[in-house]
Amino acid sequence: MFGKRSNDGTARPPLAPAAKPLAAAETAPAAAPVEPPPAVAAEPAPAPADAPALAVPPAQVATPPRQEAPQPKRKTTRNEAYYDTKGQVFSALIDTIDLSQLAKLDAESAREEIRDIVNDIITIKNFALSIAEQEELLDDICNDVLGYGPLEPLLARDDIADIMVNGAGKTYIEVSGKVQETDVRFRDNSQLLSICQRIVSQVGRRVDESSPICDARLPDGSRVNVIAPPLAIDGTALTIRKFKKDKLTLDQLVRFGAITPEGAAILQIIGRVRCNTVISGGTGSGKTTLLNCLTAYIDTDERVITCEDSAELQLQQPHVVRLETRPPNIEGEGEITMRDLVKNCLRMRPERIIVGEVRGPEVFDLLQAMNTGHDGSMGTIHSNSPRECLSRMESMIAMGGFSLPAKTVREIIAGSIDVIIQAARLRDGSRRITHITEVVGMEGDVIITQDLMKYEMVGEDAKGNIIGEHRSTGIGRPNFWDRARYYGEDKRLAASLDAMEKMNA
């Protein structure tokens, strides 16, 4: 009736060692601006002096693991002199280093070799740098050659939610829901584009003048969007939606005040009893985080298939198949859309289908799957309220060219969706689950919904933080009661609803 009932980070392996060390002293490069000491001289490299940071092929030298420090080192004040010094040292390094030998080393050994050579260059050129500035310069240049350049310190911080690069000279971050400017900058637009190319090439994507828009992801699942010139007027625009190293759980959301313990228990039951669920919310409201939290309550013996534009979901179940869309190639062919993936899912014997973000006509195929035995399917949609979420579904079905009467479309939606969970980011930067709403059915031409819980704002404190509370609407027997009883969760559901009502009494 409701589906079967059931019981209840890493270092890269070292590459083959170099046949000889980077410090081989057979010949010194004629084009080097300064004669390196014999201890660090290397064979001539073909790279030009102004070669971008991408000179080391990412396939040969892996990005080193980022440090797990809770906070990065305090940065020194940077000025034009610092960046000018860095540019001179970097140019000398490119002239000096033997890239073919560097590519044979593992990431840590390569980093040590680069630090040794840079130290020697600084000594020979007699740059006036303090110890702190020299250490920072060493880290920056190692990151430029082997990692993601100036982005590395930001990627190492776990308190940053978004990184927004607006050309080479301006970088913003979002911390605690607030956007602030940083002192991070790139050498020039070519270095920024080079780092973007390095990121997207790791997942088989590309970004250049002929293909200037790209969605990709970092190894930790963080979502990346790049839009390059000529579409981006002031230089390449890079946006990274970071994922926390420690995955959030519903218990942590309770501690943050996003939901009450009783509301979290209801969400657990919704995930457990295979309700068809849509998570609705605006940009940055925490939809994907909440979806990850709900999937933690899927039984381990269920086969789950995820479909995403760029793979962000991090399910912990053992039986998960992850699918990702593919953009068209340079000839405009080979595109695999979200709708293609969702349709193909139906041939893969899924028990649950999870669509990372529903934004087009694939919503129709997802609704059909929910109606044909794939109970417990989930997805996220951009909308500002549960009622608007239903309207957006109608609009997206119409976008797909389906010539169905409006009443028929609403009947399909009402028969497929069980619960809408609304998430929101408030003006103080905090994130809250504002509605747990059931789709009850149809009454005439209108889809009927009922709220089980709502978040109501009651004011703000002296610091501008919003004060509010989650209130029960008094529904004692939700529409998915029979489903909860089928899975043996009816007593826990009743206790949670009673506790939430007494709390608001």
GUMI-832475 format. One record per atom (N, C-alpha, C): residue in three letters; x, y, z. Coordinates in steps of 0.2 Angstrom, whole numbers, plus 5000, padded with zeros to 4 digits. Example, Ala and Ser with C-alpha at 12.3 -4.5 7.8 and 13.67 -1.06 7.14 Angstrom:
<atoms>
ALA506649725039/ALA506249785039/ALA506649845039/SER506449895035/SER506849955036/SER506450005039/
</atoms>
This chain:
<atoms>
MET500449945000/MET500050005000/MET500450065000/PHE500950075005/PHE501450125005/PHE502150115003/GLY502250055000/GLY502950034999/GLY503049985004/LYS503649945003/LYS503749895008/LYS503949915015/ARG503849885020/ARG504049905027/ARG504649865029/SER505149905032/SER505749875033/SER505949895041/ASN506449855043/ASN506649865050/ASN507049935050/ASP506649935057/ASP507049995057/ASP507749985053/GLY519150565019/GLY519350625018/GLY520150625016/THR520650655013/THR521150605011/THR521750625007/ALA522250585008/ALA522850605005/ALA522850564998/ARG523150594993/ARG523150564987/ARG523750514987/PRO523750454984/PRO524250404984/PRO524850434981/PRO525450434983/PRO526050464980/PRO526150444973/LEU526350484969/LEU526550464962/LEU527250434962/ALA527450404956/ALA528050384956/ALA528650434958/PRO529150414962/PRO529650464964/PRO530050484957/ALA530250554958/ALA530650574952/ALA531250534951/ALA531450534945/ALA532050494944/ALA532650534946/LYS532650604947/LYS533150644950/LYS532750694954/PRO533050724959/PRO532750784962/PRO532650844958/LEU532250884960/LEU532150954956/LEU532750994956/ALA533150974961/ALA533751014962/ALA534350994958/ALA534150954953/ALA534750934948/ALA535150984945/ALA535750984946/ALA536151044944/ALA536551034937/GLU536250994933/GLU536650984926/GLU536651054923/THR536051084922/THR536051154918/THR535651194922/ALA535751264921/ALA535351314924/ALA534951344918/PRO534351374919/PRO533951404914/PRO534251464912/ALA534351474905/ALA534651534903/ALA534151594904/ALA533551584904/ALA533051634904/ALA532851664911/ALA533151624916/ALA532951644923/ALA533251714924/PRO532851764927/PRO533051824929/PRO533551834934/VAL533651774938/VAL534251774943/VAL534551704942/GLU535151704943/GLU535451634943/GLU535351604950/PRO534951544949/PRO534851514955/PRO535451474958/PRO535451464965/PRO536051434967/PRO536051364965/PRO536651334965/PRO536751264962/PRO536251214966/ALA536151224972/ALA535751174976/ALA535051174973/VAL534751224970/VAL534051224968/VAL534051234960/ALA534551234956/ALA534451244949/ALA534151184946/ALA533751194941/ALA533351134938/ALA533451144930/GLU533251094927/GLU533251094919/GLU532851144917/PRO532951174911/PRO532551224908/PRO531851204907/ALA531351244909/ALA530651234908/ALA530351264902/PRO529951234898/PRO529651274893/PRO529151324894/ALA528951334901/ALA528451384902/ALA528751454902/PRO528351494899/PRO528551564898/PRO528551604905/ALA528851654906/ALA528951694912/ALA528251714915/ASP527751724911/ASP527151754913/ASP526651694913/ALA526851634913/ALA526351584913/ALA525851584919/PRO525251564918/PRO524751574923/PRO524851514928/ALA524551514934/ALA524551464939/ALA524351394936/LEU524051384931/LEU523851324928/LEU524351284925/ALA524951314925/ALA525551274922/ALA525651204924/VAL525451184930/VAL525551114932/VAL524851084931/PRO524851034926/PRO524251004925/PRO523850974931/PRO523250984932/PRO522950964938/PRO522850884938/ALA522850854932/ALA522850784932/ALA523450744935/GLN524050784935/GLN524650754937/GLN524850774944/VAL524650834946/VAL524850854953/VAL524150864956/ALA523950824961/ALA523350834964/ALA523350894969/THR522750924970/THR522650974975/THR522850954982/PRO523250984985/PRO523350954992/PRO522850964997/PRO522750915002/PRO522150925006/PRO522250985010/ARG521651025011/ARG521651085015/ARG521751065022/GLN522051115026/GLN522151105033/GLN521451105037/GLU521451065042/GLU520851065046/GLU520751115052/ALA521251165051/ALA521251215057/ALA520551255057/PRO520251265063/PRO519651295063/PRO519651365061/GLN520251405062/GLN520251475059/GLN520951475056/PRO521051515050/PRO521651525047/PRO522051575051/LYS522751575049/LYS523151615052/LYS522951695050/ARG523151735055/ARG522951805054/ARG523351835048/LYS523051865043/LYS523451885037/LYS523751955039/THR524351965036/THR524652035036/THR524252075032/THR524352145033/THR524052195029/THR524452195022/ARG524052185017/ARG524352185010/ARG524252245006/ASN524752265002/ASN524752324998/ASN525052304991/GLU525052354987/GLU525352344980/GLU526052314980/ALA526452344985/ALA527152314986/ALA527152244987/TYR526752214991/TYR526652144992/TYR526552104986/TYR526052124982/TYR525852094976/TYR526352104970/ASP526752154970/ASP527252164966/ASP527852114967/THR528052114974/THR528552064976/THR528351994974/LYS527751974975/LYS527451904974/LYS527451894966/GLY527351944962/GLY527351934955/GLY528051924953/GLN528551954955/GLN529251944954/GLN529551874956/VAL529351854962/VAL529551794964/VAL529251734960/PHE528551744958/PHE528251694955/PHE528551684948/SER528751744945/SER529051734938/SER529651704938/ALA530051724943/ALA530751684944/ALA530651614945/LEU530151594949/LEU529951524951/LEU529851484944/ILE529351514940/ILE529151484934/ILE529851474929/ASP530251524929/ASP530851514925/ASP531351464928/THR531351454935/THR531851404938/THR531551334938/ILE530951324940/ILE530751254942/ILE530651214935/ASP530751154936/ASP530651104931/ASP529951064932/LEU529451084928/LEU528851064929/LEU528750994928/SER529150964923/SER529050894922/SER529350854928/GLN529850874931/GLN530050834937/GLN529550844943/LEU529250914944/LEU528750924949/LEU528150884948/ALA527950864942/ALA527350824941/ALA527350754943/LYS528050734944/LYS528150664946/LYS528050654954/LEU528050714958/LEU528050714965/LEU527350714968/ASP527250684974/ASP526650694977/ASP526550764979/ALA525950784981/ALA525750844983/ALA526250874988/GLU526350844994/GLU526750864999/GLU527450874997/SER527750834994/SER528450834992/SER528550894987/ALA528050904982/ALA528050964978/ALA527951024981/ARG527551034986/ARG527551094990/ARG528151104994/GLU528551054997/GLU529151075000/GLU529651094995/GLU529751064989/GLU530151084984/GLU530051164982/ILE529451174981/ILE529251244979/ILE529451294985/ARG529351274991/ARG529551324997/ARG530351334997/ASP530651274996/ASP531451284996/ASP531651334990/ILE531351324984/ILE531651364979/ILE531351434980/VAL530751454982/VAL530551514984/VAL530951554989/ASN531151514994/ASN531651544999/ASN532251564996/ASP532551524992/ASP533151544989/ASP533151604984/ILE532551604981/ILE532451664976/ILE532351734981/ILE532051724986/ILE531951784991/ILE532651804993/THR533051754995/THR533651774998/THR534151804992/ILE534151784986/ILE534551804981/ILE534351874979/LYS533651884978/LYS533451954976/LYS533452004982/ASN533551974988/ASN533652024994/ASN532952064995/PHE532452034995/PHE531752064996/PHE531752085003/ALA531452145005/ALA531352155012/ALA530752135015/LEU530752075017/LEU530052045020/LEU530152025027/SER529652035031/SER529652005038/SER529551935038/ILE529651905043/ILE529651825044/ILE528851815042/ALA528451845045/ALA527651835044/ALA527551845036/GLU527751895033/GLU527651915026/GLU527951855022/GLN528551835024/GLN528851785020/GLN528451715020/GLU528251705026/GLU527851635027/GLU527251645023/GLU526851705023/GLU526251715019/GLU526351705012/LEU526951735009/LEU527151735002/LEU527251665000/LEU527651625004/LEU527751555003/LEU527051515002/ASP526651525007/ASP525951495006/ASP525551515000/ASP525551574999/ASP525251604993/ASP525451564986/ILE526151564986/ILE526451544979/ILE526351464979/CYS526351434984/CYS526251354984/CYS525451344982/ASN525051384985/ASN524351384983/ASN524251394976/ASP524551444973/ASP524551464966/ASP524651404961/VAL525251374963/VAL525451324959/VAL525151254960/LEU524951234966/LEU524651174967/LEU523951174969/GLY523651224972/GLY523051224974/GLY522551274970/TYR522151304974/TYR521651354971/TYR521851424973/GLY522551434973/GLY522751504974/GLY522451544980/PRO522351604979/PRO522051644985/PRO521451624988/LEU521051574985/LEU520451544987/LEU520651494993/GLU521251464994/GLU521351414998/GLU521251435006/PRO521451495008/PRO521251515015/PRO520551515016/LEU520151535011/LEU519451545012/LEU519051475012/LEU519351435008/LEU519051365007/LEU519251325014/ALA519751345017/ALA519951305024/ALA519451325029/ARG519151385029/ARG518751405034/ARG518051375034/ASP517851345040/ASP517151315040/ASP516651355042/ASP516751415043/ASP516251465045/ASP515951505039/ILE516251495033/ILE516051535027/ILE515551495023/ALA514951525021/ALA514451485018/ALA514451495010/ASP514751555008/ASP514751575001/ASP515451615000/ILE515751604994/ILE516251644992/ILE516151674985/MET516151734985/MET515951774978/MET516551814976/VAL516751794970/VAL517351824967/VAL517051874961/ASN517151934962/ASN516951984956/ASN517552004953/GLY517851964948/GLY518451984945/GLY519051984950/ALA519651994947/ALA520251984951/ALA520352024957/GLY519952084957/GLY520152134963/GLY519652124969/LYS519052094968/LYS518552094973/LYS518352024975/THR518352014982/THR518051944984/THR517651954990/TYR517051934990/TYR516651934996/TYR516451864999/ILE516351865005/ILE516151805008/ILE515451815012/GLU515151755013/GLU514551765018/GLU514751725024/VAL514651755030/VAL514751725036/VAL514151745041/SER513851695044/SER513351705048/SER512751735045/GLY512651725038/GLY512151755035/GLY512251825032/LYS512851855034/LYS513051925032/LYS513551925027/VAL513551965022/VAL514051975016/VAL514552025018/GLN515152005018/GLN515752055019/GLN516252045014/GLU516652105013/GLU517152105008/GLU517852075012/THR518252045008/THR518852025011/THR519452055007/ASP520052045010/ASP520652075006/ASP520952025001/VAL520651975000/VAL520851924995/VAL520851954988/ARG521351944984/ARG521351964977/ARG521851924973/PHE521651924966/PHE522051884962/PHE522551924958/ARG523151894956/ARG523651924952/ARG523351964946/ASP522951934942/ASP522551964937/ASP522051924935/ASN521651944930/ASN521051904927/ASN521251834924/SER521851834922/SER522051774919/SER522251714924/GLN522451734930/GLN522551694935/GLN521851664938/LEU521451714939/LEU520751694941/LEU520451644936/LEU520451654930/LEU520151614925/LEU520551544925/SER521151544926/SER521551484926/SER521351444932/ILE521251474938/ILE521051434944/ILE520251404942/CYS519851444939/CYS519251424938/CYS519251364933/GLN519651364928/GLN519751304923/GLN520051244927/ARG520451254932/ARG520751204936/ARG520151164940/ILE519651204943/ILE519151184947/ILE518651134942/VAL518451164936/VAL517951134932/VAL518251074929/SER518851074927/SER519151024923/SER519150954928/GLN519150964934/GLN519150904938/GLN518550864938/VAL517950894936/VAL517350854935/VAL517150854927/GLY517650864923/GLY517450854916/GLY517150904913/ARG517150964916/ARG516851024913/ARG517351074910/ARG517151124906/ARG517651174904/ARG517351244904/VAL517751294905/VAL517551364904/VAL518051404901/ASP517851434895/ASP518251474891/ASP517751524887/GLU518051564883/GLU517751614879/GLU517151574875/SER517251514872/SER516751484868/SER516151454873/SER516351434879/SER515851404884/SER515951444890/PRO515651504891/PRO515851554896/PRO515451534903/ILE514951494903/ILE514551484909/ILE514651404911/CYS514751394917/CYS514851324919/CYS514651314926/ASP514351254928/ASP514251234935/ASP514651174936/ALA514951174942/ALA515451114943/ALA515351114951/ARG515851074954/ARG515851054961/ARG516551044963/LEU516751064969/LEU517351044972/LEU517350974975/PRO517950944976/PRO517950874979/PRO517550864985/ASP517450914989/ASP517050904995/ASP516250914994/GLY516050924988/GLY515350934986/GLY515151004985/SER515551054987/SER515351124987/SER515251144979/ARG514651184979/ARG514451194972/ARG514851254969/VAL514951254963/VAL515351304960/VAL515051334953/ASN514951394953/ASN514751424946/ASN515251474944/VAL515351474937/VAL515851514934/VAL515551544928/ILE515651614927/ILE515451644921/ILE515951694919/ALA516251684913/ALA516851714911/ALA516751764906/PRO517251804905/PRO517151854899/PRO517051814892/PRO516751844888/PRO516451914887/PRO515751924891/LEU515451874894/LEU514851884897/LEU514951924904/ALA515451904907/ALA515651944913/ALA516052004912/ILE515752064912/ILE516152124909/ILE516752144913/ASP516752134920/ASP517352154924/ASP517752104926/GLY517852044922/GLY518251994924/GLY517851934926/THR518151874926/THR517751814928/THR517451814935/ALA516751794935/ALA516451794941/ALA516351724944/LEU516651714950/LEU516651644953/LEU516251644959/THR515751594960/THR515351594966/THR515351514968/ILE515551514974/ILE515651444978/ILE515151444984/ARG514651394983/ARG514251384989/ARG514551324993/LYS514851344999/LYS515251295002/LYS514851245007/PHE515151185007/PHE514851135012/PHE515251135018/LYS514951125024/LYS515251115030/LYS515651045030/LYS516251045033/LYS516550985034/LYS516150935038/ASP515850965043/ASP515450925048/ASP514750935046/LYS514450875043/LYS513750885040/LYS513250895046/LEU512750945045/LEU512250965049/LEU511750905050/THR511550905056/THR510950855058/THR510350895060/LEU509850855061/LEU509250885064/LEU509350915071/ASP509750875075/ASP509850895082/ASP510250955082/GLN510750965077/GLN511051035077/GLN510651085075/LEU510151075070/LEU509651125068/LEU509251145074/VAL509051095078/VAL508751115085/VAL509151155089/ARG509751145090/ARG510251185094/ARG510251255091/PHE510251265084/PHE510351325081/PHE509651365081/GLY509151335084/GLY508451365084/GLY508051365077/ALA508351325072/ALA507951325066/ALA507251285067/ILE507251245072/ILE506651205073/ILE506651185080/THR506051165083/THR505951145089/THR506151065090/PRO506251035095/PRO506350965096/PRO505750925093/GLU505150955095/GLU504550925093/GLU504450925085/GLY504650985082/GLY504550985075/GLY505050945072/ALA505750935075/ALA506250895072/ALA505950825072/ALA505650805077/ALA505350735078/ALA504850715072/ILE504450765071/ILE503950765065/ILE504350755059/LEU504850795058/LEU505250785051/LEU505550725051/GLN505850695056/GLN506050625056/GLN505550575054/ILE504950585057/ILE504450535055/ILE504250545048/ILE504250605045/ILE504050615038/ILE504550585034/GLY505250585035/GLY505750555031/GLY505750475032/ARG505550455038/ARG505550385039/ARG504950345036/VAL504350375036/VAL503750345033/VAL503650355026/ARG504150375022/ARG504050385015/ARG503550425013/CYS503450485016/CYS503050545013/CYS503450575007/ASN503050585002/ASN503350624996/ASN503350694998/THR503950714998/THR504150785002/THR504450834997/VAL504250894997/VAL504550944993/VAL504850994998/ILE505451014998/ILE505751065002/ILE505751134998/SER505451185001/SER505351244997/SER505751305001/GLY506051354997/GLY506351405000/GLY506751444995/GLY506951504998/GLY507351554993/GLY508051534993/THR508451564989/THR509151554988/THR509451564995/GLY509951514997/GLY510251515003/GLY509851505009/SER509251475009/SER508851465015/SER509051405018/GLY509451365015/GLY509651295018/GLY509251235016/LYS508951245010/LYS508551185007/LYS508951125006/THR509551125003/THR509951065002/THR510251035009/THR510351085014/THR510551055020/THR510051015023/LEU509451045023/LEU508851015026/LEU508650945022/LEU508750945016/LEU508650885012/LEU509150835014/ASN509750845015/ASN510250805018/ASN510050775025/CYS509850815029/CYS509550795036/CYS509050745035/LEU508550755031/LEU507950715030/LEU508150645028/THR508650645023/THR508850585020/THR509250535025/ALA509450565031/ALA509750525036/ALA509250475039/TYR508650485038/TYR508150435041/TYR507850385036/ILE508150385030/ILE507950335025/ILE508250265027/ASP507850215027/ASP508150145029/ASP508750125025/THR509250095028/THR509850075024/THR509750025019/ASP509149985019/ASP509049935014/ASP508649965008/GLU508550035007/GLU508150055002/GLU508650084996/ARG508450074990/ARG508850094984/ARG508650164983/VAL509150214983/VAL509050284982/VAL509450304976/ILE509050344972/ILE509450374966/ILE509350444966/THR509850484966/THR509850554966/THR510050584959/CYS509650634957/CYS509850674951/CYS509950744952/GLU510550774950/GLU510750844952/GLU511050874946/ASP511050934945/ASP511450974940/ASP512150974942/SER512350984948/SER513050964951/SER512950934957/ALA513250874958/ALA513150834964/ALA513350864970/GLU512850884974/GLU512950914981/GLU512750864986/LEU512250824985/LEU511950784991/LEU512450734993/GLN512450725000/GLN512950685003/GLN512550635007/LEU512250585004/LEU511850535008/LEU512350485011/GLN512150465017/GLN512550415020/GLN512350345019/GLN511750335016/GLN511550265015/GLN512050225010/PRO512050155011/PRO512550115007/PRO512250105000/HIS511650104999/HIS511350094992/HIS511150154988/VAL511550194986/VAL511450254983/VAL511750264976/VAL511350284971/VAL511650294964/VAL511550364963/ARG512150404961/ARG512150474960/ARG512250484953/LEU511750524950/LEU511750544943/LEU511850624943/GLU512150644937/GLU512250714936/GLU512150734929/THR511850794928/THR511750814921/THR512350834917/ARG512350834911/ARG512850854907/ARG512750904902/PRO513150964902/PRO512951014897/PRO513150994890/PRO512951034885/PRO513151014878/PRO513851024877/ASN514150994872/ASN514851004870/ASN514951064866/ILE515551074863/ILE515651134859/ILE515251134853/GLU515051074850/GLU514651074844/GLU513951074846/GLY513751084852/GLY513051094854/GLY512751024855/GLU513050974855/GLU512750904856/GLU512950874862/GLY512550814864/GLY512750774870/GLY512450794876/GLU512050844876/GLU511750874882/GLU511250814885/ILE511350804892/ILE510850764896/ILE510550814901/THR509850814900/THR509550864905/THR509250824911/MET509050864916/MET508750834922/MET508150794920/ARG507750814915/ARG507150774914/ARG507450704911/ASP507950704907/ASP508250634905/ASP508450594910/LEU508750624915/LEU508950584921/LEU508350554925/VAL507850594926/VAL507250574930/VAL506850524927/LYS506850534920/LYS506450474916/LYS506850414916/ASN507550414916/ASN507950354916/ASN507950324923/CYS507850364928/CYS507750334935/CYS507250284935/LEU506750294932/LEU506150244932/LEU506350174930/ARG506850174926/ARG507050104923/ARG507650074927/MET507750104933/MET508350084937/MET508150054944/ARG507550034944/ARG507250004950/ARG507350044957/PRO507150104956/PRO507250144962/PRO506750134968/GLU506850144974/GLU506350144979/GLU506250214981/ARG506750264981/ARG506650334981/ARG507050374976/ILE506750424973/ILE507050464969/ILE507150534972/ILE507750564972/ILE507850624975/ILE508150674970/VAL507750724969/VAL508050774964/VAL508350834968/GLY508950844967/GLY509250904971/GLY508950964970/GLU508750984964/GLU508351054963/GLU507951044957/VAL507251054958/VAL506751054953/VAL506651124950/ARG506851134944/ARG506751194941/ARG506451204934/GLY506251144932/GLY505951144925/GLY505451094924/PRO505351064918/PRO504851014916/PRO504950954919/GLU505550934922/GLU505650874926/GLU505250864931/VAL504850914934/VAL504450914939/VAL503850864938/PHE503650864931/PHE503050824929/PHE503350744930/ASP503950734928/ASP504150664928/ASP504250644935/LEU504450684940/LEU504550674947/LEU503850664950/LEU503350704948/LEU502650684951/LEU502450624948/GLN502550604942/GLN502350534940/GLN502650484944/ALA503250494945/ALA503650444949/ALA503350434956/MET503150494959/MET502850484966/MET502250454966/ASN501850454960/ASN501250424959/ASN501250344957/THR501850324956/THR501850254953/THR502350214957/GLY502250214964/GLY502550174968/GLY503250194971/HIS503450254969/HIS504150274972/HIS504050324978/ASP503650294983/ASP503450334989/ASP504150354992/GLY504050414995/GLY504650444999/GLY505150484995/SER504950494988/SER505350534984/SER505350604987/MET505950644985/MET506050714988/MET506350754983/GLY506250824984/GLY506550874979/GLY506550934983/THR506950984980/THR506851054982/THR506651104977/ILE506351154979/ILE506051204974/ILE506151274977/HIS506351324972/HIS506351394975/HIS505651424975/SER505451434981/SER504851474981/SER504851504988/ASN504351554990/ASN504351594996/ASN503851565001/SER503351524999/SER502851495003/SER502651435001/PRO502351385005/PRO502051325002/PRO501551334997/ARG501151384997/ARG500651394992/ARG500951414985/GLU501451454986/GLU501851474980/GLU502251414977/CYS502451374981/CYS502751314979/CYS502251274974/LEU501651264976/LEU501151234972/LEU501051264965/SER501051334965/SER500951374959/SER501551364955/ARG502151364958/ARG502751354953/ARG502751284950/MET502551234953/MET502451174950/MET502051174944/GLU501451204945/GLU501051214939/GLU501351254933/SER501751304935/SER502051344930/SER502651304926/MET502951264930/MET503551224927/MET503251164923/ILE502651144924/ILE502351094920/ILE502151124914/ALA501851184914/ALA501651224908/ALA502351234904/MET502851254907/MET503551264903/MET503751204899/GLY503551144901/GLY503751084897/GLY503251074891/GLY502751114890/GLY502351104884/GLY501851054885/PHE501651034891/PHE501150994892/PHE500451024892/SER500051004887/SER499351044886/SER498851004890/LEU498951014897/LEU498450974901/LEU497951034904/PRO497351014905/PRO496951064909/PRO497251084916/ALA497051144918/ALA497351164925/ALA497151114930/LYS496451094930/LYS496251054935/LYS496550984935/THR496750964930/THR497150894929/THR497850904932/VAL498150954931/VAL498850964933/VAL498750974941/ARG498251004944/ARG498251014951/ARG498050944954/GLU497650904951/GLU497550844954/GLU498150794954/ILE498550804949/ILE499150764949/ILE499650784955/ILE499650854956/ILE500050884961/ILE499750864968/ALA499150864969/ALA498850854975/ALA498850774977/GLY498850734971/GLY498950664972/GLY499650634973/SER500150684972/SER500850654972/SER501150684979/ILE501050744980/ILE501450784986/ILE501050764992/ASP501450744997/ASP501150735004/ASP501350795009/VAL501950815009/VAL502150875013/VAL502650925010/ILE502550985012/ILE502951035009/ILE503251065016/ILE503951075016/ILE504351105021/ILE504651165019/GLN504451225022/GLN504651285020/GLN505251305024/ALA505751325021/ALA506351355024/ALA506451425022/ALA506751465027/ALA506851535025/ALA507451565028/ARG507751615025/ARG508351645028/ARG508051715030/LEU508051735037/LEU507751795039/LEU508251855038/ARG508051915040/ARG508451975038/ARG509051975043/ASP509051945048/ASP509651945053/ASP510151895051/GLY510051855045/GLY510451805043/GLY510351735046/SER509851725050/SER509751665053/SER509251625048/ARG509251555049/ARG508851515045/ARG508351475049/ARG507751475047/ARG507251445051/ARG506751405046/ILE506551345049/ILE506051315045/ILE505351345047/THR505051375043/THR504451415044/THR503751385044/HIS503751325040/HIS503151295039/HIS503251215038/ILE502851175041/ILE502751105039/ILE502051105037/THR501951095031/THR501251095028/THR501051035024/GLU500451005025/GLU500250955022/GLU499850975016/VAL499850935010/VAL499350935005/VAL498850885006/VAL498250915007/VAL497650865009/VAL497350845003/GLY497250884998/GLY496850854992/GLY496550914988/MET496050894985/MET495650944980/MET494950964983/GLU494851024982/GLU494151054984/GLU493951094978/GLY493551064973/GLY493351104967/GLY494051104963/ASP494251164961/ASP494851174957/ASP495451194961/VAL495351194968/VAL495851224972/VAL496251164976/ILE496851164977/ILE497251124981/ILE497151144988/ILE496951094992/ILE496951115000/ILE497551095003/THR497751135008/THR498351125012/THR498151135019/GLN498551105024/GLN498451125031/GLN499151125034/ASP499251175038/ASP499951185042/ASP499951145048/LEU500451105049/LEU500551075055/LEU500951115060/MET501351155058/MET501751205062/MET501951265058/LYS501951325061/LYS502151385058/LYS502651425063/TYR503151465060/TYR503551505064/TYR503351575063/GLU503251605069/GLU502951675070/GLU503451715073/MET503651775070/MET504051825072/MET503751865077/VAL504051875083/VAL503751915088/VAL504051985090/GLY504651995087/GLY505052055088/GLY505752045086/GLU506252085089/GLU506952075089/GLU507252105095/ASP507852085096/ASP508252105102/ASP508652165101/ALA509052185105/ALA509452245105/ALA509952245099/LYS510152185098/LYS510652175093/LYS510452165086/GLY509752165085/GLY509452155079/GLY509252085077/ASN509352035082/ASN509151975080/ASN508451965081/ILE508151925076/ILE507451915076/ILE507251865082/ILE506751885085/ILE506451835090/ILE505751805088/GLY505751745088/GLY505151715086/GLY505051645089/GLU504451605087/GLU504351545090/GLU503951505085/HIS504051435086/HIS503751385082/HIS503051375085/ARG502551375082/ARG501851365085/ARG501551305081/SER501151265085/SER500751215083/SER500151245080/THR499851215075/THR499151245073/THR498551205076/GLY498751155080/GLY498251115083/GLY497951055079/ILE498251045074/ILE498050985070/ILE498350925074/GLY497850885076/GLY498050825080/GLY498050755077/ARG497850755070/ARG497850695066/ARG498050715059/PRO498650725057/PRO498850745051/PRO498550695045/ASN498650715039/ASN498350675034/ASN498750605033/PHE499450615035/PHE499850555034/PHE499850505040/TRP499350515044/TRP499250475050/TRP499250395048/ASP498850375043/ASP498850305042/ASP499550275039/ARG499850325036/ARG500550305033/ARG501050295039/ALA500950335044/ALA501350335050/ALA501250275054/ARG500550255055/ARG500350195058/ARG500650135055/TYR500650135048/TYR500850075044/TYR501650065046/TYR502050115047/TYR502750105049/TYR502850105056/GLY502350105060/GLY502350095067/GLY502650165071/GLU502450215068/GLU502750285070/GLU502150325073/ASP501550295073/ASP500950335075/ASP500950365082/LYS501250325087/LYS501250345094/LYS501750405095/ARG502350395091/ARG502850455092/ARG502550515088/LEU502250505083/LEU501950565080/LEU501450595084/ALA500950555087/ALA500450585092/ALA500850625098/ALA501350595101/ALA501650625106/ALA502050685104/SER502350695098/SER502650755096/SER502150805095/LEU501550795092/LEU501050845091/LEU500750865097/ASP500650825102/ASP500350845109/ASP500850885112/ALA501550865112/ALA502050905115/ALA502050975112/MET502050985106/MET502051045102/MET501451085104/GLU500851055105/GLU500251095106/GLU500251125113/LYS500551075118/LYS500551095125/LYS501051155126/MET501551155122/MET502151205123/MET501851275121/ASN501351275116/ASN501051335114/ASN500451355118/ALA500251315122/ALA499651325126/ALA499651385131/
</atoms>
